[in-house]
Amino acid sequence: MTDPARTIALRPDVRLEATGDEDRPAALFDPTLLRRVKLDALGLEAATLLCSPRTLAELASELNVTVETAGKIADFLAKFHLLDSPATRDIVSNASQTALHAANHANVPL
């Protein structure tokens, strides 16, 4: 069951970009995990709203959808680690550290 009081927001480093595609007019770009997720019109509207925290009930009301649909949107964004949460922050931190170590190893002369 979807909890209408669950509060969600996009990670602050995730960027919303126009794609020029009619069916998928925007994408969320994750600069740390190097991932681009294309969005349809509803996804674009949701992403725009989720630049600041909202409960699923608020998101559903603003999108004029059910709480269950808002929950599906949240689950989709969470699957790609685009929502801000302690677990996502750990994943992003680990990815950043791995990239830093890889970059440092690439600069070691042999």
Residue pairs with C-beta under 8 A, 6 or more apart in sequence:
2 56
2 67
2 68
2 70
2 71
3 56
3 71
4 55
4 56
4 57
4 60
4 67
5 55
5 56
5 57
6 55
6 56
6 71
6 74
7 53
7 54
7 55
8 50
8 53
8 54
8 55
8 56
8 59
8 74
8 77
8 78
8 83
8 84
9 50
9 51
9 52
9 53
9 54
9 83
9 84
10 28
10 47
10 50
10 51
10 77
10 82
10 83
10 84
11 30
11 81
11 82
11 83
11 84
11 88
11 89
11 92
12 84
13 30
13 31
13 32
13 92
14 28
14 29
14 30
14 31
14 82
15 28
15 29
15 31
16 26
16 27
16 28
16 29
16 44
16 47
16 48
16 51
17 26
17 27
17 28
17 29
17 36
18 25
18 26
19 25
19 26
19 27
19 38
21 38
23 40
24 38
24 39
24 40
25 39
25 40
25 41
25 44
26 38
26 39
26 43
26 44
26 47
27 36
27 37
27 38
27 39
28 36
28 37
28 39
28 47
28 77
28 80
28 82
29 35
29 36
30 36
30 37
30 80
30 81
30 82
32 92
32 95
32 96
32 99
33 81
33 91
33 92
33 95
35 80
37 77
37 80
37 82
39 46
39 47
42 63
42 65
42 73
43 73
43 76
45 63
46 59
46 63
46 70
46 73
46 77
47 77
49 59
49 62
49 63
50 59
50 77
50 83
54 62
56 67
56 70
56 71
56 74
57 67
57 70
59 70
59 73
59 74
60 66
60 67
60 69
60 70
63 69
63 70
63 73
74 83
77 83
78 85
78 88
81 88
81 91
81 92
82 88
